[in-house]
Amino acid sequence: MPKLYERLLTRAARDTLRGHMPGHKGVPRLGVPAETIDFTELSDTGDLYDPEPNVIREAEDEAASAAGADFCVYSAGGSTLVIQGMLGTAARRAAEAGHTLRVLAARDAHRAFFAALGMLGGEADYIYPEYNNAWNISVGISADALLRALAAREYDAVYITSPTYYGAMSDIPAISAACADAGVPLLVDAAHGAHLVWDGRLFDLDRRCEAIFALSAHKTLSSLGGGAFALGNVPRGRVPEVKRAMLESMRLFGSSSPSYAMLASLDLALAEAASAAGRASLERTAERVRRLRAEAAETPGLRVLGAPHTIYNVGAMLDPCRFVCSFDGADGHAAAAWLERERGVAAEMADARSVVFIMTASDTEETFARLLAALRACAVAFGAHAAKSDVPAASADAPGSTERRGASAASAPLPAMPRPERVCGVRRAMFAPSERVPLAAAAGRVAADAIAPYPPGIPVVLPGEKISQKTIAFLSGIGYNVSTEVRVLSSAPETETREEQT
């Protein structure tokens, strides 16, 4: 039997609680074998990138209408392809104005943004989000910081991430109003927020603002992997122009042979989410997560992000369907490994502080009860070790001694992410002569590639930025292997004069 197929079947046969994407959680939605509806571009099946009327354009129009958007574009390449399309659209507008693409971006952007920026030859100035040290997460961009940055220079677009991997959401109404006042389009990586579109929590913006959102239906809805879409708000009658630019830009990056089975699952997922039953399912999931946060927070040794009436609330609006926690006596990696090994609970991701679970409408009361029991058992397991040990709870003798030990949310906070010195532009660094060296030996060198622990895929160092000892210490603190090789420029270029926005 082919190896990958065999591995996937073995994994599917396990009685594992899927706390991770895809959002369908293994529950079939298509109802027919995928091969049956997997076609190519035919006279009646449509062309994903053709702006002229076809069945895909009709499906997109229905989805846009249900979401209250001016247009929708389907993607068979995840939100990455949508991000490439958004930036390509902004780059086309910049070229028409006679200059290269200039973006004002939140520094917690996913690596897909920086890769696309480099490929398009654009440059960005950065706003650093507000940061919560206790959880080692960014908690959004403030509209005031955005206004100050927009007053200092002209940009072709503003780019932010909301919600983040950890569920923190920026104030979209205030940010979109700031962009509208400045006359700058807003691009939002909302890959983790597709489930929030139809209840007004996400796509609630100042309608004067031209805005495009990238949304991954496979992360939190029922689409097969890779299913994503864009939603656009375009005032002043420019919808056809902007949608055409999106499709032409996505064609540059996307496969010319998209999966029609995946597109069909995307179509079904959006119709399901927009229905009355789908909205009711979302509300049930949000209520279950609210109860889970409250009940889990009562467990000694278990810390819950956003738990009501506790010091662990970060003060930001949170995705109501994301659950983030940490454990006394174990870093997130150790806790996640214990949960899967001992209780068959697989998390979406873990870092030096936290364990992250994606909860969707495919989860049931039984799912939530099983997860809560597993979390409590994990807290007891690591808490019992800490109580018996004469050494700190992060010692190598804790349960599962081959796993990493380290900080939890109750430990000393990590410092905020360093702000590296920018030496040259992203594109210049990406394609310059380079070599590979261990990260531990890279201090003083200029990165030729993003150093972005994945997940969540947020670069700590960008191509063209200098790696410092502070950077290496931070990466070590969040659990990144400092012996990992990184790509650096073979020789240091002259420092560019443009200063980074902070």
C-alpha positions as CSV (number, residue, x, y, z in Angstrom):
1,M,0.0,0.0,0.0
2,P,1.4,3.5,-0.8
3,K,3.1,4.9,2.3
4,L,1.3,8.2,2.7
5,Y,-2.1,6.7,2.0
6,E,-1.4,4.0,4.5
7,R,-0.3,6.5,7.2
8,L,-3.5,8.6,6.7
9,L,-5.7,5.5,7.0
10,T,-3.9,4.4,10.1
11,R,-4.3,7.9,11.6
12,A,-8.0,8.0,10.7
13,A,-8.6,4.7,12.3
14,R,-7.4,5.9,15.7
15,D,-9.9,7.0,18.3
16,T,-8.3,10.5,18.4
17,L,-10.0,13.7,19.4
18,R,-9.1,16.1,16.7
19,G,-8.4,19.5,18.2
20,H,-6.8,20.6,15.0
21,M,-7.7,21.6,11.5
22,P,-9.4,20.8,9.1
23,G,-12.6,22.0,10.7
24,H,-14.7,19.0,9.4
25,K,-12.8,16.9,12.0
26,G,-13.1,13.8,9.8
27,V,-16.9,14.1,9.4
28,P,-17.8,13.5,5.7
29,R,-19.7,16.3,4.0
30,L,-19.6,15.6,0.3
31,G,-21.7,12.4,0.5
32,V,-20.1,11.0,-2.8
33,P,-16.7,9.7,-3.6
34,A,-14.4,12.7,-4.4
35,E,-13.3,11.1,-7.7
36,T,-16.9,11.3,-8.9
37,I,-17.0,15.1,-8.9
38,D,-13.3,15.8,-9.6
39,F,-13.4,17.4,-13.1
40,T,-11.3,20.0,-15.0
41,E,-12.3,23.2,-16.8
42,L,-15.1,22.1,-19.1
43,S,-17.9,24.0,-20.8
44,D,-20.2,23.7,-17.7
45,T,-17.7,23.4,-14.8
46,G,-16.2,26.9,-14.9
47,D,-12.7,28.3,-14.8
48,L,-11.4,29.3,-11.3
49,Y,-9.5,32.3,-12.7
50,D,-11.7,33.5,-15.6
51,P,-13.5,36.7,-14.6
52,E,-16.2,36.1,-17.2
53,P,-19.5,34.6,-16.0
54,N,-19.4,30.9,-15.2
55,V,-20.7,28.6,-12.5
56,I,-17.9,29.3,-10.1
57,R,-18.6,33.1,-10.4
58,E,-22.3,32.3,-9.7
59,A,-21.4,30.3,-6.6
60,E,-19.1,33.1,-5.4
61,D,-21.9,35.7,-5.9
62,E,-24.2,33.6,-3.7
63,A,-21.5,33.4,-1.0
64,A,-20.8,37.1,-1.1
65,S,-24.5,38.0,-0.8
66,A,-24.9,35.7,2.2
67,A,-21.9,37.3,3.9
68,G,-22.9,40.9,3.1
69,A,-19.8,41.4,1.0
70,D,-19.4,43.1,-2.4
71,F,-17.6,40.1,-3.9
72,C,-16.2,36.7,-3.1
73,V,-13.3,34.8,-4.8
74,Y,-12.8,31.0,-4.3
75,S,-9.3,29.6,-3.8
76,A,-8.0,26.1,-4.2
77,G,-4.6,27.1,-2.7
78,G,-5.6,28.0,0.8
79,S,-5.4,31.5,2.2
80,T,-1.8,31.6,1.0
81,L,-3.1,32.0,-2.6
82,V,-5.6,34.7,-1.5
83,I,-2.9,36.6,0.3
84,Q,-0.8,36.5,-2.9
85,G,-3.8,37.7,-4.8
86,M,-4.5,40.6,-2.4
87,L,-0.9,41.8,-2.6
88,G,-0.8,41.3,-6.3
89,T,-3.8,43.5,-6.6
90,A,-2.1,46.2,-4.5
91,A,1.1,45.8,-6.5
92,R,-0.8,46.4,-9.8
93,R,-2.3,49.6,-8.4
94,A,1.1,50.8,-7.2
95,A,2.6,50.1,-10.7
96,E,-0.2,52.2,-12.2
97,A,0.8,55.0,-9.9
98,G,4.4,54.7,-11.0
99,H,6.1,53.2,-7.9
100,T,6.8,49.8,-6.3
101,L,4.4,48.3,-3.8
102,R,4.6,49.9,-0.3
103,V,2.6,48.2,2.5
104,L,2.1,49.1,6.2
105,A,2.0,45.7,7.8
106,A,1.5,44.3,11.3
107,R,4.8,42.6,12.2
108,D,2.9,39.4,13.3
109,A,2.0,38.6,9.7
110,H,2.3,35.0,8.5
111,R,5.3,34.0,6.5
112,A,3.1,33.7,3.4
113,F,2.8,37.5,3.4
114,F,6.5,38.1,3.4
115,A,7.2,35.5,0.8
116,A,4.6,37.1,-1.5
117,L,5.9,40.6,-0.8
118,G,9.4,39.5,-1.8
119,M,8.2,37.7,-5.0
120,L,6.3,40.9,-6.0
121,G,9.3,43.1,-5.3
122,G,7.4,45.1,-2.6
123,E,8.5,46.5,0.7
124,A,6.9,47.0,4.0
125,D,7.1,49.2,7.1
126,Y,5.9,47.5,10.2
127,I,3.7,48.2,13.2
128,Y,4.4,46.0,16.2
129,P,1.2,44.7,17.8
130,E,0.4,45.0,21.4
131,Y,2.1,42.1,23.2
132,N,1.1,39.9,26.2
133,N,4.3,38.6,27.8
134,A,2.6,36.1,30.1
135,W,1.2,34.2,27.2
136,N,3.9,35.2,24.6
137,I,1.3,36.3,22.1
138,S,0.4,39.5,20.2
139,V,-3.1,40.8,20.9
140,G,-3.8,43.0,18.0
141,I,-3.1,46.4,16.4
142,S,-4.5,49.5,17.8
143,A,-6.2,52.0,15.6
144,D,-4.3,54.9,17.2
145,A,-0.9,53.3,16.3
146,L,-2.2,52.7,12.8
147,L,-3.3,56.4,12.4
148,R,0.2,57.6,13.6
149,A,1.9,55.4,11.0
150,L,-0.4,56.4,8.2
151,A,0.2,60.1,8.9
152,A,4.0,59.6,8.5
153,R,4.0,58.2,4.9
154,E,1.8,57.1,2.0
155,Y,1.1,53.4,1.5
156,D,-0.6,51.3,-1.1
157,A,-2.2,49.0,1.5
158,V,-2.5,48.2,5.2
159,Y,-2.1,44.6,6.1
160,I,-3.1,43.0,9.5
161,T,-3.9,39.5,10.9
162,S,-7.2,39.1,12.8
163,P,-7.9,36.7,14.4
164,T,-4.5,35.4,15.2
165,Y,-3.5,31.7,15.7
166,Y,-4.3,32.2,19.4
167,G,-7.7,33.8,18.7
168,A,-6.9,37.5,19.5
169,M,-8.9,39.9,17.3
170,S,-8.1,43.5,16.4
171,D,-10.7,46.2,16.3
172,I,-11.7,45.9,12.7
173,P,-14.4,48.7,12.7
174,A,-11.8,51.2,14.1
175,I,-9.0,50.0,11.9
176,S,-11.1,50.1,8.8
177,A,-12.3,53.7,9.7
178,A,-8.7,54.7,10.0
179,C,-7.9,53.2,6.6
180,A,-11.0,54.9,5.0
181,D,-9.9,58.3,6.4
182,A,-6.5,57.8,4.9
183,G,-7.8,56.4,1.6
184,V,-5.8,53.2,1.9
185,P,-7.1,49.7,1.2
186,L,-7.2,47.3,4.1
187,L,-6.0,43.7,3.6
188,V,-6.8,41.3,6.4
189,D,-5.4,37.8,6.9
190,A,-8.4,36.3,8.6
191,A,-7.5,32.7,7.7
192,H,-8.6,31.5,11.1
193,G,-11.8,33.4,11.2
194,A,-14.0,31.9,8.4
195,H,-16.5,30.7,10.9
196,L,-17.1,34.3,12.2
197,V,-18.1,35.9,8.9
198,W,-21.9,35.2,9.1
199,D,-22.5,36.4,12.7
200,G,-21.0,39.9,12.3
201,R,-18.0,39.3,14.5
202,L,-15.4,39.5,11.8
203,F,-16.7,41.2,8.6
204,D,-17.9,44.3,10.5
205,L,-16.1,47.2,9.0
206,D,-16.5,50.8,8.0
207,R,-18.2,50.5,4.6
208,R,-16.2,53.5,3.3
209,C,-13.1,51.3,3.4
210,E,-11.9,49.2,0.5
211,A,-11.1,45.9,2.2
212,I,-10.3,42.3,1.3
213,F,-10.3,39.4,3.8
214,A,-8.5,36.1,3.3
215,L,-10.4,33.3,4.9
216,S,-9.6,29.5,5.2
217,A,-12.7,27.5,5.1
218,H,-10.7,24.3,5.7
219,K,-9.4,25.6,9.1
220,T,-12.7,26.1,10.9
221,L,-15.5,25.1,8.5
222,S,-16.1,21.8,6.7
223,S,-14.2,22.3,3.5
224,L,-11.5,19.8,2.5
225,G,-7.9,21.0,3.0
226,G,-6.9,23.9,0.8
227,G,-10.4,25.4,0.5
228,A,-10.3,29.2,1.1
229,F,-12.0,32.3,-0.2
230,A,-11.7,36.1,-0.3
231,L,-14.4,38.5,0.7
232,G,-14.2,42.1,-0.5
233,N,-15.8,45.4,0.3
234,V,-15.3,47.9,-2.5
235,P,-17.1,51.2,-2.4
236,R,-17.5,53.6,-5.4
237,G,-18.5,51.0,-7.9
238,R,-15.1,49.4,-8.4
239,V,-16.2,45.8,-7.7
240,P,-15.6,44.4,-11.2
241,E,-12.2,46.1,-11.4
242,V,-10.9,44.8,-8.1
243,K,-12.3,41.3,-8.5
244,R,-10.7,41.0,-11.9
245,A,-7.4,42.1,-10.5
246,M,-7.7,39.5,-7.7
247,L,-8.3,36.7,-10.2
248,E,-5.5,37.8,-12.5
249,S,-3.1,38.0,-9.5
250,M,-4.1,34.6,-8.2
251,R,-3.6,33.1,-11.6
252,L,0.1,34.2,-11.4
253,F,0.7,32.1,-8.3
254,G,-2.0,29.3,-8.3
255,S,-2.1,26.0,-10.0
256,S,-3.7,25.9,-13.5
257,S,-5.3,22.5,-12.4
258,P,-7.2,23.2,-9.2
259,S,-9.1,20.4,-7.4
260,Y,-12.8,20.5,-8.3
261,A,-13.5,18.1,-5.4
262,M,-12.0,20.6,-3.1
263,L,-13.9,23.5,-4.7
264,A,-17.1,21.5,-4.3
265,S,-16.4,21.0,-0.6
266,L,-15.7,24.7,-0.3
267,D,-19.0,25.6,-2.0
268,L,-20.9,23.2,0.4
269,A,-19.0,24.5,3.5
270,L,-19.9,28.1,2.8
271,A,-23.6,27.3,2.1
272,E,-23.7,25.3,5.3
273,A,-22.1,28.0,7.4
274,A,-24.4,30.7,6.0
275,S,-27.6,28.7,6.6
276,A,-29.7,29.2,9.7
277,A,-28.7,25.8,10.9
278,G,-25.0,26.6,10.4
279,R,-25.3,29.8,12.3
280,A,-27.0,28.0,15.2
281,S,-24.2,25.4,15.2
282,L,-21.6,28.2,15.5
283,E,-23.5,29.7,18.4
284,R,-23.6,26.3,20.1
285,T,-19.9,25.8,19.6
286,A,-19.1,29.3,21.0
287,E,-21.3,28.5,24.1
288,R,-19.5,25.2,24.6
289,V,-16.1,26.9,24.4
290,R,-17.3,29.5,26.9
291,R,-18.3,26.8,29.3
292,L,-15.0,24.9,28.7
293,R,-13.0,28.0,29.5
294,A,-14.9,28.5,32.7
295,E,-14.8,24.9,33.8
296,A,-11.2,24.3,32.9
297,A,-10.1,27.5,34.7
298,E,-11.4,25.9,38.0
299,T,-8.8,23.1,37.7
300,P,-5.6,23.7,39.8
301,G,-2.5,24.0,37.7
302,L,-4.5,24.7,34.5
303,R,-4.4,28.2,33.0
304,V,-6.9,29.3,30.4
305,L,-6.6,32.2,28.0
306,G,-9.6,34.4,28.3
307,A,-11.1,32.6,31.3
308,P,-13.7,35.0,32.7
309,H,-12.9,36.8,36.0
310,T,-9.3,35.6,36.1
311,I,-5.9,37.3,35.7
312,Y,-5.4,35.2,32.6
313,N,-7.7,37.3,30.4
314,V,-5.5,39.2,28.0
315,G,-7.9,42.1,27.6
316,A,-8.4,41.5,23.8
317,M,-11.5,40.3,22.0
318,L,-11.0,36.6,21.4
319,D,-12.3,34.2,18.8
320,P,-15.2,32.5,20.7
321,C,-14.3,29.1,19.2
322,R,-10.6,29.0,20.0
323,F,-9.4,27.3,23.2
324,V,-5.9,28.1,24.5
325,C,-4.4,26.8,27.8
326,S,-1.2,26.1,29.7
327,F,-0.1,23.9,32.5
328,D,2.0,24.4,35.6
329,G,5.0,22.1,35.5
330,A,5.1,21.6,31.8
331,D,5.7,23.6,28.7
332,G,3.1,23.4,25.9
333,H,5.1,20.9,23.9
334,A,5.3,18.4,26.8
335,A,1.6,18.9,27.7
336,A,0.5,18.4,24.1
337,A,2.6,15.2,23.8
338,W,1.1,13.8,27.0
339,L,-2.4,14.6,25.9
340,E,-2.0,12.7,22.7
341,R,-0.1,9.8,24.1
342,E,-2.1,9.3,27.3
343,R,-5.6,10.5,26.3
344,G,-5.7,10.4,22.5
345,V,-6.3,14.2,22.3
346,A,-4.4,15.9,19.4
347,A,-3.9,19.6,19.7
348,E,-3.6,22.0,16.8
349,M,-0.3,23.4,18.0
350,A,1.9,23.9,21.1
351,D,4.6,26.4,22.0
352,A,6.8,27.1,25.1
353,R,3.7,28.4,27.0
354,S,0.5,27.1,25.5
355,V,-1.5,24.4,23.8
356,V,-4.1,25.5,21.2
357,F,-7.2,23.7,20.2
358,I,-9.5,24.6,17.2
359,M,-13.1,23.8,18.1
360,T,-15.8,23.8,15.4
361,A,-19.4,22.9,14.7
362,S,-18.2,19.3,14.0
363,D,-17.4,18.9,17.7
364,T,-20.1,17.5,20.0
365,E,-20.9,17.6,23.7
366,E,-19.0,14.3,24.0
367,T,-16.0,16.0,22.3
368,F,-16.0,18.8,24.8
369,A,-16.5,16.5,27.8
370,R,-13.6,14.3,26.7
371,L,-11.3,17.3,26.1
372,L,-12.1,18.7,29.6
373,A,-11.4,15.3,31.3
374,A,-8.1,15.0,29.4
375,L,-7.0,18.6,30.4
376,R,-7.8,17.9,34.0
377,A,-5.9,14.6,33.9
378,C,-2.9,16.4,32.4
379,A,-2.9,19.1,35.0
380,V,-3.0,16.4,37.7
381,A,-0.2,14.4,36.1
382,F,2.2,17.4,35.9
383,G,1.0,18.9,39.2
384,A,1.6,15.7,41.1
385,H,5.2,15.5,39.8
386,A,5.8,19.1,40.8
387,A,4.5,18.5,44.3
388,K,6.8,15.5,44.8
389,S,9.9,16.9,43.3
390,D,12.6,18.9,45.1
391,V,13.7,20.4,41.9
392,P,11.7,22.9,39.7
393,A,8.7,21.5,37.9
394,A,10.5,22.1,34.6
395,S,13.0,19.3,35.4
396,A,13.7,16.4,33.0
397,D,12.1,14.0,35.5
398,A,8.6,15.1,34.8
399,P,6.1,12.7,33.1
400,G,7.5,11.5,29.8
401,S,11.1,12.4,30.5
402,T,12.2,12.5,26.9
403,E,9.9,15.5,26.3
404,R,10.9,19.1,26.8
405,R,10.2,20.8,30.0
406,G,9.9,24.5,30.5
407,A,7.8,27.5,31.3
408,S,4.1,27.7,31.7
409,A,1.8,30.7,31.9
410,A,2.6,30.9,35.6
411,S,6.3,31.2,35.0
412,A,8.4,34.3,34.5
413,P,7.1,36.1,31.3
414,L,9.2,35.9,28.2
415,P,10.5,39.2,26.8
416,A,8.6,40.6,23.8
417,M,9.7,39.6,20.4
418,P,12.9,41.4,19.4
419,R,12.8,44.1,16.8
420,P,15.6,43.2,14.4
421,E,17.7,45.7,12.4
422,R,16.7,45.8,8.8
423,V,19.8,45.8,6.6
424,C,18.2,45.3,3.1
425,G,14.9,44.6,1.5
426,V,13.1,41.2,1.5
427,R,13.4,40.5,-2.2
428,R,17.1,41.4,-2.3
429,A,17.8,39.1,0.6
430,M,15.7,36.2,-0.7
431,F,17.7,36.0,-4.0
432,A,21.1,37.0,-2.9
433,P,24.0,34.5,-2.6
434,S,23.6,32.7,0.7
435,E,24.9,29.9,2.9
436,R,23.5,27.7,5.8
437,V,24.9,28.0,9.3
438,P,23.6,26.8,12.7
439,L,21.3,29.4,14.3
440,A,23.5,29.5,17.4
441,A,26.4,30.7,15.2
442,A,24.4,33.2,13.2
443,A,24.6,36.3,15.5
444,G,25.5,39.3,13.4
445,R,24.6,37.7,10.1
446,V,21.8,38.8,7.8
447,A,18.9,36.4,7.2
448,A,18.3,35.2,3.7
449,D,15.1,33.5,4.7
450,A,12.4,33.9,7.3
451,I,13.0,32.3,10.7
452,A,9.4,31.4,11.4
453,P,8.6,28.6,13.9
454,Y,5.7,26.8,12.5
455,P,3.0,26.8,13.7
456,P,2.1,29.7,14.0
457,G,4.4,30.7,11.2
458,I,5.1,34.3,12.3
459,P,8.7,35.3,11.4
460,V,10.9,36.3,14.3
461,V,13.5,37.4,11.7
462,L,12.7,38.4,8.1
463,P,14.9,38.1,5.0
464,G,17.1,41.2,5.1
465,E,17.1,41.5,8.9
466,K,20.1,41.0,11.2
467,I,20.1,38.0,13.6
468,S,21.2,39.1,17.1
469,Q,22.0,37.3,20.3
470,K,18.7,38.6,21.6
471,T,17.0,37.0,18.7
472,I,18.6,33.7,19.4
473,A,17.8,33.9,23.1
474,F,14.1,34.7,22.3
475,L,13.9,31.7,19.8
476,S,15.4,29.4,22.5
477,G,12.9,30.7,25.0
478,I,9.9,29.9,22.8
479,G,11.3,26.4,22.2
480,Y,12.9,26.8,18.8
481,N,16.0,24.6,18.2
482,V,19.0,26.9,18.1
483,S,21.1,24.2,16.5
484,T,18.8,24.3,13.5
485,E,20.5,25.6,10.3
486,V,19.3,28.9,8.9
487,R,20.1,30.5,5.6
488,V,22.1,33.8,5.8
489,L,23.7,36.1,3.2
490,S,27.1,35.1,2.2
491,S,28.3,38.7,2.5
492,A,26.6,41.6,4.2
493,P,25.1,44.2,1.9
494,E,25.1,47.9,2.7
495,T,22.4,49.0,5.1
496,E,19.5,50.6,3.4
497,T,18.5,54.1,4.7
498,R,14.8,53.7,5.0
499,E,13.8,53.4,8.7
500,E,11.3,50.9,9.9
501,Q,8.0,52.2,11.4
502,T,7.4,51.2,15.0
